[in-house]
């Protein structure tokens, strides 16, 4: 693909964001090219100039979420804190993304099965990379004696389910913010998997 100008990149991102809202409201299959053109104020030829295909647009939405998620995981890894601190920070990062990109996350969680071929493989690979990051923190906690002898694979999925489910009720300007949720979630989870302090 040729190098694109900053203006082209910015317009493409606007299209991705607008289309994410449309997919989240109507569903991927129920949203046609005509609706995408109208929402983005573009003709069909102009739309394809930016997205290539409808599936490529779906890939861009997934990449937007995964880029943010992996960026957060990188920041956690660089922090070098204790396993409990890393897990809390990772949850804070994830909930912040869910809060900032609710439409993208809805599409990410509901429409991933639509991806085909290499697109599906790429998404599965990136998702698995993130899951391994969570598992690695949990395994470190077990190895250092901070956490009980848990199954990191299974516990990671409990952690992911607990945080990912918030997309259904975490609303911008709602009763609680992402920051309000992150700390008690971390406390609840770490208390559940933490190694009990021996009685004196």
TIRO-2110 file (N, C-alpha, C; in Angstrom, 1 decimal):
// TIRO-2110
0.8, -1.2, 0.0, N, 1, A
0.0, 0.0, 0.0, CA, 1, A
0.9, 1.2, 0.0, C, 1, A
0.6, 2.2, -0.9, N, 2, A
1.4, 3.4, -0.9, CA, 2, A
1.3, 4.2, 0.4, C, 2, A
2.3, 5.1, 0.6, N, 3, A
2.3, 5.9, 1.8, CA, 3, A
1.1, 6.9, 1.7, C, 3, A
0.3, 7.0, 2.7, N, 4, A
-0.8, 7.9, 2.7, CA, 4, A
-0.5, 9.2, 3.5, C, 4, A
-1.2, 10.3, 3.1, N, 5, A
-1.0, 11.6, 3.7, CA, 5, A
-1.6, 11.6, 5.1, C, 5, A
-1.2, 12.4, 6.0, N, 6, A
-1.9, 12.6, 7.3, CA, 6, A
-3.4, 12.9, 7.1, C, 6, A
-3.7, 13.7, 6.1, N, 7, A
-5.1, 14.1, 5.9, CA, 7, A
-5.9, 12.9, 5.5, C, 7, A
-5.3, 12.0, 4.6, N, 8, A
-6.0, 10.8, 4.3, CA, 8, A
-6.2, 9.9, 5.5, C, 8, A
-5.2, 9.7, 6.3, N, 9, A
-5.2, 8.9, 7.5, CA, 9, A
-6.3, 9.4, 8.5, C, 9, A
-6.4, 10.7, 8.6, N, 10, A
-7.3, 11.3, 9.6, CA, 10, A
-8.8, 11.1, 9.1, C, 10, A
-9.0, 11.2, 7.8, N, 11, A
-10.3, 11.0, 7.2, CA, 11, A
-10.7, 9.5, 7.3, C, 11, A
-9.8, 8.7, 7.1, N, 12, A
-10.1, 7.2, 7.2, CA, 12, A
-10.5, 6.9, 8.6, C, 12, A
-9.8, 7.5, 9.6, N, 13, A
-10.1, 7.2, 11.0, CA, 13, A
-11.5, 7.7, 11.3, C, 13, A
-11.9, 8.9, 10.8, N, 14, A
-13.2, 9.4, 11.0, CA, 14, A
-14.2, 8.4, 10.4, C, 14, A
-13.9, 7.8, 9.3, N, 15, A
-14.9, 6.8, 8.7, CA, 15, A
-15.0, 5.6, 9.5, C, 15, A
-13.8, 5.1, 10.1, N, 16, A
-13.8, 4.0, 11.0, CA, 16, A
-14.7, 4.2, 12.2, C, 16, A
-14.5, 5.4, 12.8, N, 17, A
-15.3, 5.8, 14.0, CA, 17, A
-16.8, 5.9, 13.7, C, 17, A
-17.1, 6.6, 12.7, N, 18, A
-18.5, 6.7, 12.3, CA, 18, A
-19.2, 5.4, 12.0, C, 18, A
-18.4, 4.5, 11.3, N, 19, A
-19.0, 3.2, 10.9, CA, 19, A
-19.1, 2.3, 12.1, C, 19, A
-18.2, 2.4, 13.1, N, 20, A
-18.3, 1.7, 14.3, CA, 20, A
-19.6, 2.0, 15.0, C, 20, A
-20.0, 3.2, 15.0, N, 21, A
-21.3, 3.6, 15.7, CA, 21, A
-22.4, 3.0, 14.9, C, 21, A
-22.3, 2.9, 13.6, N, 22, A
-23.4, 2.4, 12.8, CA, 22, A
-23.5, 0.8, 13.0, C, 22, A
-22.4, 0.2, 13.0, N, 23, A
-22.4, -1.3, 13.2, CA, 23, A
-22.9, -1.6, 14.6, C, 23, A
-22.5, -0.8, 15.6, N, 24, A
-22.9, -1.1, 17.0, CA, 24, A
-24.4, -0.9, 17.1, C, 24, A
-25.0, 0.0, 16.4, N, 25, A
-26.4, 0.3, 16.5, CA, 25, A
-27.3, -0.7, 15.6, C, 25, A
-26.8, -1.1, 14.4, N, 26, A
-27.6, -1.9, 13.5, CA, 26, A
-27.1, -3.3, 13.3, C, 26, A
-25.8, -3.5, 13.6, N, 27, A
-25.2, -4.8, 13.3, CA, 27, A
-24.4, -4.8, 12.0, C, 27, A
-23.4, -5.6, 11.9, N, 28, A
-22.6, -5.5, 10.7, CA, 28, A
-23.3, -6.0, 9.4, C, 28, A
-24.0, -7.1, 9.5, N, 29, A
-24.7, -7.6, 8.3, CA, 29, A
-25.9, -6.7, 7.9, C, 29, A
-26.5, -6.1, 8.9, N, 30, A
-27.7, -5.3, 8.5, CA, 30, A
-27.3, -3.9, 8.0, C, 30, A
-26.0, -3.6, 8.1, N, 31, A
-25.5, -2.3, 7.6, CA, 31, A
-24.9, -2.4, 6.2, C, 31, A
-25.6, -1.8, 5.3, N, 32, A
-25.1, -1.9, 3.9, CA, 32, A
-24.1, -0.7, 3.5, C, 32, A
-23.6, -0.9, 2.3, N, 33, A
-22.7, 0.2, 1.8, CA, 33, A
-23.4, 1.5, 1.7, C, 33, A
-24.7, 1.4, 1.3, N, 34, A
-25.4, 2.7, 1.1, CA, 34, A
-25.5, 3.4, 2.4, C, 34, A
-25.8, 2.7, 3.5, N, 35, A
-25.9, 3.3, 4.8, CA, 35, A
-24.5, 3.9, 5.3, C, 35, A
-23.5, 3.2, 5.0, N, 36, A
-22.1, 3.6, 5.3, CA, 36, A
-21.7, 4.9, 4.5, C, 36, A
-22.1, 4.9, 3.3, N, 37, A
-21.9, 6.1, 2.4, CA, 37, A
-22.6, 7.3, 3.0, C, 37, A
-23.9, 7.1, 3.3, N, 38, A
-24.7, 8.2, 3.8, CA, 38, A
-24.2, 8.8, 5.2, C, 38, A
-23.8, 7.8, 6.0, N, 39, A
-23.3, 8.2, 7.4, CA, 39, A
-22.0, 9.0, 7.3, C, 39, A
-21.2, 8.6, 6.3, N, 40, A
-19.9, 9.3, 6.1, CA, 40, A
-19.8, 10.4, 5.1, C, 40, A
-21.0, 10.6, 4.5, N, 41, A
-21.2, 11.7, 3.5, CA, 41, A
-20.2, 11.5, 2.3, C, 41, A
-20.2, 10.3, 1.8, N, 42, A
-19.3, 9.9, 0.7, CA, 42, A
-20.0, 9.1, -0.3, C, 42, A
-19.6, 9.2, -1.6, N, 43, A
-20.1, 8.3, -2.6, CA, 43, A
-19.4, 6.9, -2.5, C, 43, A
-19.9, 5.9, -3.2, N, 44, A
-19.4, 4.6, -3.0, CA, 44, A
-17.9, 4.5, -3.4, C, 44, A
-17.6, 5.2, -4.5, N, 45, A
-16.2, 5.2, -5.0, CA, 45, A
-15.2, 5.8, -4.0, C, 45, A
-15.7, 6.9, -3.4, N, 46, A
-14.9, 7.6, -2.4, CA, 46, A
-14.7, 6.8, -1.1, C, 46, A
-15.8, 6.1, -0.7, N, 47, A
-15.7, 5.2, 0.5, CA, 47, A
-14.7, 4.1, 0.3, C, 47, A
-14.7, 3.5, -0.9, N, 48, A
-13.8, 2.4, -1.1, CA, 48, A
-12.4, 2.9, -1.3, C, 48, A
-12.2, 4.2, -1.6, N, 49, A
-10.9, 4.8, -1.7, CA, 49, A
-10.2, 4.7, -0.3, C, 49, A
-11.1, 4.8, 0.7, N, 50, A
-10.5, 4.9, 2.1, CA, 50, A
-10.5, 3.5, 2.8, C, 50, A
-11.5, 2.6, 2.5, N, 51, A
-11.6, 1.4, 3.2, CA, 51, A
-11.3, 0.1, 2.4, C, 51, A
-11.4, 0.2, 1.1, N, 52, A
-11.1, -1.0, 0.3, CA, 52, A
-12.3, -2.0, 0.2, C, 52, A
-12.8, -2.4, 1.4, N, 53, A
-14.0, -3.3, 1.4, CA, 53, A
-14.7, -3.1, 2.8, C, 53, A
-15.9, -3.7, 2.8, N, 54, A
-16.6, -3.6, 4.1, CA, 54, A
-15.9, -4.4, 5.2, C, 54, A
-15.3, -5.6, 4.8, N, 55, A
-14.6, -6.3, 5.8, CA, 55, A
-13.3, -5.6, 6.3, C, 55, A
-12.7, -4.9, 5.4, N, 56, A
-11.5, -4.1, 5.7, CA, 56, A
-11.9, -3.1, 6.8, C, 56, A
-13.1, -2.5, 6.7, N, 57, A
-13.5, -1.6, 7.7, CA, 57, A
-13.7, -2.3, 9.0, C, 57, A
-14.2, -3.5, 9.0, N, 58, A
-14.4, -4.2, 10.2, CA, 58, A
-13.0, -4.6, 10.8, C, 58, A
-12.1, -4.9, 10.0, N, 59, A
-10.7, -5.1, 10.5, CA, 59, A
-10.1, -3.9, 11.1, C, 59, A
-10.4, -2.7, 10.5, N, 60, A
-9.8, -1.5, 11.1, CA, 60, A
-10.4, -1.2, 12.5, C, 60, A
-11.7, -1.5, 12.7, N, 61, A
-12.3, -1.3, 14.0, CA, 61, A
-11.7, -2.3, 15.0, C, 61, A
-11.5, -3.5, 14.6, N, 62, A
-10.8, -4.5, 15.5, CA, 62, A
-9.4, -4.0, 15.8, C, 62, A
-8.7, -3.6, 14.8, N, 63, A
-7.3, -3.1, 15.0, CA, 63, A
-7.3, -1.9, 16.0, C, 63, A
-8.3, -1.0, 15.9, N, 64, A
-8.3, 0.2, 16.7, CA, 64, A
-8.4, -0.3, 18.2, C, 64, A
-9.2, -1.3, 18.5, N, 65, A
-9.3, -1.8, 19.8, CA, 65, A
-8.0, -2.5, 20.3, C, 65, A
-7.5, -3.4, 19.4, N, 66, A
-6.4, -4.2, 19.8, CA, 66, A
-5.1, -3.3, 19.9, C, 66, A
-5.0, -2.3, 19.1, N, 67, A
-3.8, -1.4, 19.2, CA, 67, A
-3.9, -0.7, 20.6, C, 67, A
-5.0, -0.3, 21.0, N, 68, A
-5.2, 0.3, 22.3, CA, 68, A
-4.9, -0.7, 23.5, C, 68, A
-5.5, -1.8, 23.3, N, 69, A
-5.3, -2.9, 24.3, CA, 69, A
-3.9, -3.3, 24.5, C, 69, A
-3.2, -3.5, 23.4, N, 70, A
-1.8, -4.0, 23.5, CA, 70, A
-0.9, -2.8, 23.9, C, 70, A
-1.3, -1.6, 23.6, N, 71, A
-0.5, -0.4, 24.1, CA, 71, A
-0.6, -0.4, 25.6, C, 71, A
-1.8, -0.6, 26.2, N, 72, A
-1.9, -0.7, 27.6, CA, 72, A
-1.1, -1.8, 28.2, C, 72, A
-1.1, -3.0, 27.6, N, 73, A
-0.4, -4.1, 28.1, CA, 73, A
1.1, -3.8, 28.1, C, 73, A
1.6, -3.1, 27.1, N, 74, A
3.0, -2.7, 27.0, CA, 74, A
3.4, -1.7, 28.2, C, 74, A
2.5, -0.8, 28.5, N, 75, A
2.7, 0.1, 29.6, CA, 75, A
2.7, -0.6, 30.9, C, 75, A
1.9, -1.6, 31.1, N, 76, A
1.9, -2.4, 32.3, CA, 76, A
3.2, -3.2, 32.4, C, 76, A
3.6, -3.8, 31.3, N, 77, A
4.9, -4.5, 31.4, CA, 77, A
6.1, -3.6, 31.7, C, 77, A
6.0, -2.4, 31.2, N, 78, A
7.1, -1.5, 31.5, CA, 78, A
7.1, -0.9, 32.9, C, 78, A
6.0, -1.0, 33.6, N, 79, A
5.9, -0.5, 34.9, CA, 79, A
6.7, -1.3, 35.9, C, 79, A
6.8, -2.6, 35.7, N, 80, A
7.6, -3.5, 36.6, CA, 80, A
7.1, -3.6, 38.0, C, 80, A
5.8, -3.4, 38.2, N, 81, A
5.2, -3.5, 39.6, CA, 81, A
5.0, -4.9, 40.0, C, 81, A
4.5, -5.1, 41.2, N, 82, A
4.1, -6.4, 41.7, CA, 82, A
3.0, -7.0, 40.8, C, 82, A
2.8, -8.3, 40.8, N, 83, A
1.7, -8.9, 40.1, CA, 83, A
0.4, -8.3, 40.4, C, 83, A
0.1, -8.0, 41.6, N, 84, A
-1.2, -7.4, 42.0, CA, 84, A
-1.3, -6.0, 41.4, C, 84, A
-0.2, -5.2, 41.4, N, 85, A
-0.2, -3.9, 40.9, CA, 85, A
-0.3, -3.9, 39.4, C, 85, A
0.3, -4.9, 38.7, N, 86, A
0.2, -5.0, 37.3, CA, 86, A
-1.2, -5.4, 36.8, C, 86, A
-1.8, -6.3, 37.6, N, 87, A
-3.2, -6.7, 37.3, CA, 87, A
-4.1, -5.6, 37.4, C, 87, A
-3.9, -4.8, 38.5, N, 88, A
-4.8, -3.6, 38.7, CA, 88, A
-4.6, -2.6, 37.6, C, 88, A
-3.4, -2.4, 37.2, N, 89, A
-3.1, -1.4, 36.1, CA, 89, A
-3.7, -1.9, 34.8, C, 89, A
-3.6, -3.2, 34.5, N, 90, A
-4.1, -3.7, 33.3, CA, 90, A
-5.6, -3.5, 33.2, C, 90, A
-6.3, -3.8, 34.4, N, 91, A
-7.7, -3.6, 34.4, CA, 91, A
-8.1, -2.1, 34.2, C, 91, A
-7.3, -1.2, 34.8, N, 92, A
-7.6, 0.2, 34.6, CA, 92, A
-7.4, 0.6, 33.1, C, 92, A
-6.4, 0.1, 32.5, N, 93, A
-6.2, 0.4, 31.1, CA, 93, A
-7.3, -0.2, 30.2, C, 93, A
-7.8, -1.4, 30.5, N, 94, A
-8.8, -2.0, 29.7, CA, 94, A
-10.2, -1.3, 29.9, C, 94, A
-10.5, -1.0, 31.1, N, 95, A
-11.8, -0.3, 31.3, CA, 95, A
-11.8, 1.1, 30.7, C, 95, A
-10.6, 1.7, 30.7, N, 96, A
-10.5, 3.1, 30.1, CA, 96, A
-10.8, 3.0, 28.6, C, 96, A
-10.3, 1.9, 27.9, N, 97, A
-10.6, 1.7, 26.5, CA, 97, A
-12.1, 1.4, 26.3, C, 97, A
-12.7, 0.6, 27.1, N, 98, A
-14.1, 0.3, 27.0, CA, 98, A
-14.9, 1.6, 27.1, C, 98, A
-14.5, 2.4, 28.0, N, 99, A
-15.2, 3.7, 28.3, CA, 99, A
-15.0, 4.6, 27.1, C, 99, A
-13.8, 4.7, 26.5, N, 100, A
-13.6, 5.7, 25.5, CA, 100, A
-14.1, 5.2, 24.1, C, 100, A
-14.1, 3.9, 23.9, N, 101, A
-14.5, 3.4, 22.6, CA, 101, A
-15.6, 2.4, 22.7, C, 101, A
-16.8, 2.8, 23.2, N, 102, A
-17.9, 1.8, 23.5, CA, 102, A
-18.4, 1.2, 22.2, C, 102, A
-18.5, 1.9, 21.1, N, 103, A
-19.0, 1.4, 19.9, CA, 103, A
-18.0, 0.4, 19.3, C, 103, A
-16.8, 0.8, 19.3, N, 104, A
-15.7, -0.1, 18.7, CA, 104, A
-15.7, -1.4, 19.5, C, 104, A
-15.8, -1.3, 20.8, N, 105, A
-15.7, -2.5, 21.7, CA, 105, A
-16.9, -3.4, 21.4, C, 105, A
-18.1, -2.8, 21.2, N, 106, A
-19.3, -3.6, 20.9, CA, 106, A
-19.1, -4.4, 19.7, C, 106, A
-18.6, -3.8, 18.6, N, 107, A
-18.3, -4.4, 17.4, CA, 107, A
-17.3, -5.5, 17.6, C, 107, A
-16.2, -5.2, 18.3, N, 108, A
-15.1, -6.1, 18.6, CA, 108, A
-15.6, -7.4, 19.2, C, 108, A
-16.5, -7.2, 20.2, N, 109, A
-16.9, -8.4, 20.9, CA, 109, A
-18.1, -9.2, 20.2, C, 109, A
-18.8, -8.5, 19.3, N, 110, A
-20.0, -9.1, 18.7, CA, 110, A
-19.7, -9.6, 17.3, C, 110, A
-18.8, -9.0, 16.6, N, 111, A
-18.7, -9.2, 15.1, CA, 111, A
-17.4, -9.9, 14.7, C, 111, A
-16.6, -10.3, 15.7, N, 112, A
-15.3, -10.9, 15.3, CA, 112, A
-15.4, -12.1, 14.4, C, 112, A
-16.5, -12.9, 14.6, N, 113, A
-16.7, -14.1, 13.9, CA, 113, A
-17.0, -13.9, 12.4, C, 113, A
-17.2, -12.6, 12.0, N, 114, A
-17.5, -12.3, 10.6, CA, 114, A
-16.2, -12.3, 9.8, C, 114, A
-15.1, -12.0, 10.5, N, 115, A
-13.8, -11.9, 9.8, CA, 115, A
-13.4, -13.3, 9.2, C, 115, A
-12.8, -13.2, 8.0, N, 116, A
-12.5, -14.4, 7.3, CA, 116, A
-11.0, -14.5, 7.0, C, 116, A
-10.6, -15.8, 6.6, N, 117, A
-9.2, -16.0, 6.2, CA, 117, A
-8.1, -15.4, 7.0, C, 117, A
-7.2, -14.7, 6.4, N, 118, A
-6.1, -14.1, 7.1, CA, 118, A
-6.5, -13.1, 8.1, C, 118, A
-7.6, -12.4, 7.8, N, 119, A
-8.1, -11.4, 8.8, CA, 119, A
-8.5, -12.1, 10.1, C, 119, A
-9.2, -13.2, 10.0, N, 120, A
-9.6, -13.9, 11.2, CA, 120, A
-8.4, -14.5, 11.9, C, 120, A
-7.4, -14.9, 11.2, N, 121, A
-6.2, -15.5, 11.8, CA, 121, A
-5.4, -14.4, 12.6, C, 121, A
-5.3, -13.2, 11.9, N, 122, A
-4.6, -12.1, 12.5, CA, 122, A
-5.3, -11.6, 13.8, C, 122, A
-6.6, -11.5, 13.8, N, 123, A
-7.3, -11.1, 15.0, CA, 123, A
-7.2, -12.1, 16.1, C, 123, A
-7.3, -13.4, 15.8, N, 124, A
-7.2, -14.4, 16.8, CA, 124, A
-5.8, -14.4, 17.4, C, 124, A
-4.8, -14.2, 16.6, N, 125, A
-3.4, -14.1, 17.1, CA, 125, A
-3.2, -13.0, 18.0, C, 125, A
-3.7, -11.8, 17.7, N, 126, A
-3.6, -10.6, 18.5, CA, 126, A
-4.3, -10.8, 19.8, C, 126, A
-5.5, -11.4, 19.7, N, 127, A
-6.3, -11.6, 20.9, CA, 127, A
-5.6, -12.6, 21.9, C, 127, A
-5.0, -13.6, 21.3, N, 128, A
-4.3, -14.6, 22.1, CA, 128, A
-3.0, -14.0, 22.7, C, 128, A
-2.4, -13.1, 22.0, N, 129, A
-1.2, -12.4, 22.6, CA, 129, A
-1.6, -11.6, 23.9, C, 129, A
-2.8, -11.0, 23.8, N, 130, A
-3.2, -10.2, 25.0, CA, 130, A
-3.6, -11.2, 26.1, C, 130, A
-4.3, -12.3, 25.8, N, 131, A
-4.6, -13.3, 26.8, CA, 131, A
-3.3, -13.8, 27.5, C, 131, A
-2.3, -14.0, 26.7, N, 132, A
-1.0, -14.5, 27.3, CA, 132, A
-0.4, -13.4, 28.2, C, 132, A
-0.6, -12.2, 28.0, N, 133, A
-0.1, -11.1, 28.9, CA, 133, A
-0.8, -11.2, 30.2, C, 133, A
-2.1, -11.5, 30.2, N, 134, A
-2.9, -11.6, 31.5, CA, 134, A
-2.4, -12.9, 32.2, C, 134, A
-2.3, -14.0, 31.4, N, 135, A
-1.8, -15.2, 32.0, CA, 135, A
-0.4, -15.1, 32.6, C, 135, A
0.4, -14.4, 32.0, N, 136, A
1.8, -14.2, 32.5, CA, 136, A
1.9, -13.5, 33.8, C, 136, A
1.0, -12.5, 34.0, N, 137, A
1.0, -11.7, 35.2, CA, 137, A
0.5, -12.7, 36.3, C, 137, A
-0.6, -13.5, 36.0, N, 138, A
-1.1, -14.4, 37.0, CA, 138, A
-0.1, -15.5, 37.4, C, 138, A
0.6, -16.0, 36.4, N, 139, A
1.7, -17.0, 36.6, CA, 139, A
2.8, -16.4, 37.5, C, 139, A
3.2, -15.2, 37.2, N, 140, A
4.2, -14.5, 38.1, CA, 140, A
3.7, -14.4, 39.5, C, 140, A
2.4, -14.1, 39.7, N, 141, A
1.9, -14.0, 41.0, CA, 141, A
2.0, -15.4, 41.8, C, 141, A
1.7, -16.4, 41.0, N, 142, A
1.8, -17.8, 41.6, CA, 142, A
3.2, -18.1, 41.9, C, 142, A
4.1, -17.8, 41.0, N, 143, A
5.6, -18.2, 41.2, CA, 143, A
6.2, -17.4, 42.3, C, 143, A
5.8, -16.2, 42.6, N, 144, A
6.3, -15.4, 43.6, CA, 144, A
5.6, -15.6, 45.0, C, 144, A
4.6, -16.4, 45.0, N, 145, A
3.8, -16.7, 46.2, CA, 145, A
2.8, -15.6, 46.5, C, 145, A
2.6, -14.6, 45.7, N, 146, A
1.6, -13.6, 45.9, CA, 146, A
0.2, -14.1, 45.7, C, 146, A
0.0, -15.0, 44.7, N, 147, A
-1.3, -15.6, 44.4, CA, 147, A
-1.3, -17.0, 44.9, C, 147, A
-2.5, -17.5, 45.1, N, 148, A
-2.6, -19.0, 45.4, CA, 148, A
-2.3, -19.8, 44.1, C, 148, A
-2.3, -21.1, 44.3, N, 149, A
-1.9, -22.0, 43.2, CA, 149, A
-3.1, -22.1, 42.2, C, 149, A
-3.3, -21.0, 41.5, N, 150, A
-4.5, -21.0, 40.5, CA, 150, A
-4.0, -21.5, 39.2, C, 150, A
-5.0, -21.7, 38.3, N, 151, A
-4.8, -22.1, 36.9, CA, 151, A
-4.8, -20.7, 36.1, C, 151, A
-3.6, -20.2, 35.7, N, 152, A
-3.5, -18.9, 35.0, CA, 152, A
-4.4, -18.8, 33.8, C, 152, A
-4.6, -19.9, 33.0, N, 153, A
-5.4, -19.9, 31.8, CA, 153, A
-6.9, -19.6, 32.2, C, 153, A
-7.4, -20.4, 33.1, N, 154, A
-8.8, -20.3, 33.5, CA, 154, A
-9.0, -19.0, 34.3, C, 154, A
-8.1, -18.6, 35.1, N, 155, A
-8.3, -17.3, 35.9, CA, 155, A
-8.2, -16.1, 35.0, C, 155, A
-7.4, -16.2, 33.9, N, 156, A
-7.3, -15.1, 33.0, CA, 156, A
-8.7, -14.9, 32.3, C, 156, A
-9.4, -16.0, 32.0, N, 157, A
-10.7, -15.9, 31.4, CA, 157, A
-11.7, -15.3, 32.3, C, 157, A
-11.6, -15.6, 33.6, N, 158, A
-12.5, -15.0, 34.6, CA, 158, A
-12.2, -13.5, 34.7, C, 158, A
-11.0, -13.1, 34.6, N, 159, A
-10.6, -11.7, 34.7, CA, 159, A
-11.1, -11.0, 33.5, C, 159, A
-10.9, -11.6, 32.3, N, 160, A
-11.4, -10.9, 31.1, CA, 160, A
-12.9, -10.8, 31.0, C, 160, A
-13.6, -11.9, 31.4, N, 161, A
-15.1, -11.8, 31.4, CA, 161, A
-15.6, -10.7, 32.4, C, 161, A
-15.0, -10.6, 33.5, N, 162, A
-15.4, -9.6, 34.5, CA, 162, A
-15.2, -8.2, 33.9, C, 162, A
-14.1, -7.9, 33.2, N, 163, A
-13.9, -6.6, 32.7, CA, 163, A
-14.6, -6.3, 31.4, C, 163, A
-14.6, -7.3, 30.5, N, 164, A
-15.2, -7.1, 29.2, CA, 164, A
-16.7, -6.9, 29.3, C, 164, A
-17.4, -7.5, 30.2, N, 165, A
-18.8, -7.5, 30.4, CA, 165, A
-19.3, -6.0, 30.7, C, 165, A
-18.4, -5.2, 31.2, N, 166, A
-18.8, -3.8, 31.5, CA, 166, A
-19.3, -3.0, 30.3, C, 166, A
-18.9, -3.4, 29.1, N, 167, A
-19.4, -2.7, 27.9, CA, 167, A
-20.9, -2.6, 27.9, C, 167, A
-21.6, -3.5, 28.6, N, 168, A
-23.1, -3.5, 28.5, CA, 168, A
-23.7, -2.4, 29.4, C, 168, A
-22.9, -2.0, 30.5, N, 169, A
-23.5, -1.0, 31.4, CA, 169, A
-22.7, 0.2, 31.8, C, 169, A
-21.4, 0.2, 31.4, N, 170, A
-20.5, 1.3, 31.7, CA, 170, A
-20.8, 2.4, 30.6, C, 170, A
-21.5, 3.5, 31.1, N, 171, A
-21.9, 4.5, 30.2, CA, 171, A
-21.1, 5.8, 30.5, C, 171, A
-20.7, 6.5, 29.4, N, 172, A
-20.1, 7.8, 29.6, CA, 172, A
-21.1, 8.8, 30.3, C, 172, A
-20.6, 9.4, 31.4, N, 173, A
-21.5, 10.3, 32.2, CA, 173, A
-22.5, 9.6, 33.0, C, 173, A
-22.3, 8.2, 33.2, N, 174, A
-23.2, 7.5, 34.0, CA, 174, A
-22.9, 7.5, 35.5, C, 174, A
-23.6, 6.6, 36.3, N, 175, A
-23.4, 6.7, 37.7, CA, 175, A
-22.0, 6.5, 38.2, C, 175, A
-21.3, 5.6, 37.5, N, 176, A
-19.9, 5.4, 37.8, CA, 176, A
-19.0, 5.5, 36.6, C, 176, A
-17.8, 5.9, 36.8, N, 177, A
-16.8, 6.1, 35.7, CA, 177, A
-16.0, 4.8, 35.6, C, 177, A
-15.2, 4.8, 34.5, N, 178, A
-14.2, 3.6, 34.4, CA, 178, A
-13.3, 3.6, 35.6, C, 178, A
-12.8, 4.8, 36.0, N, 179, A
-11.9, 4.8, 37.2, CA, 179, A
-12.6, 4.3, 38.4, C, 179, A
-13.9, 4.7, 38.6, N, 180, A
-14.6, 4.2, 39.8, CA, 180, A
-14.7, 2.7, 39.8, C, 180, A
-14.8, 2.1, 38.6, N, 181, A
-15.0, 0.6, 38.6, CA, 181, A
-13.6, -0.1, 38.7, C, 181, A
-12.6, 0.4, 38.1, N, 182, A
-11.3, -0.3, 38.1, CA, 182, A
-10.7, -0.7, 39.4, C, 182, A
-10.7, 0.3, 40.4, N, 183, A
-10.1, 0.0, 41.7, CA, 183, A
-10.9, -1.1, 42.5, C, 183, A
-12.2, -1.0, 42.6, N, 184, A
-12.9, -2.1, 43.3, CA, 184, A
-12.8, -3.5, 42.6, C, 184, A
-12.8, -3.4, 41.3, N, 185, A
-12.7, -4.7, 40.5, CA, 185, A
-11.3, -5.3, 40.9, C, 185, A
-10.3, -4.5, 40.9, N, 186, A
-8.9, -5.0, 41.2, CA, 186, A
-8.9, -5.6, 42.6, C, 186, A
-9.5, -4.9, 43.5, N, 187, A
-9.5, -5.3, 44.9, CA, 187, A
-10.3, -6.6, 45.1, C, 187, A
-11.4, -6.8, 44.5, N, 188, A
-12.2, -8.0, 44.5, CA, 188, A
-11.5, -9.2, 43.9, C, 188, A
-10.9, -8.9, 42.8, N, 189, A
-10.2, -10.0, 42.1, CA, 189, A
-9.0, -10.5, 42.8, C, 189, A
-8.1, -9.5, 43.2, N, 190, A
-6.9, -9.9, 43.9, CA, 190, A
-7.1, -10.5, 45.2, C, 190, A
-8.2, -10.1, 45.9, N, 191, A
-8.5, -10.7, 47.2, CA, 191, A
-8.9, -12.1, 47.0, C, 191, A
-9.6, -12.4, 45.9, N, 192, A
-10.0, -13.7, 45.6, CA, 192, A
-8.9, -14.7, 45.3, C, 192, A
-7.9, -14.2, 44.6, N, 193, A
-6.8, -15.1, 44.2, CA, 193, A
-5.5, -15.0, 45.0, C, 193, A
-5.5, -14.0, 45.9, N, 194, A
-4.3, -13.7, 46.8, CA, 194, A
-4.1, -14.9, 47.8, C, 194, A
-2.9, -15.1, 48.1, N, 195, A
-2.5, -16.1, 49.1, CA, 195, A
-2.8, -15.6, 50.5, C, 195, A
-3.6, -16.4, 51.2, N, 196, A
-4.0, -15.9, 52.6, CA, 196, A
-2.7, -15.7, 53.5, C, 196, A
-2.8, -14.7, 54.3, N, 197, A
-1.7, -14.4, 55.2, CA, 197, A
-1.8, -15.4, 56.4, C, 197, A
-0.7, -16.1, 56.7, N, 198, A
-0.8, -17.1, 57.8, CA, 198, A
-1.2, -16.4, 59.1, C, 198, A
-2.1, -17.1, 59.8, N, 199, A
-2.5, -16.6, 61.1, CA, 199, A
-1.4, -16.6, 62.1, C, 199, A
-1.3, -15.5, 62.9, N, 200, A
-0.2, -15.4, 63.9, CA, 200, A
-0.6, -16.1, 65.2, C, 200, A
END
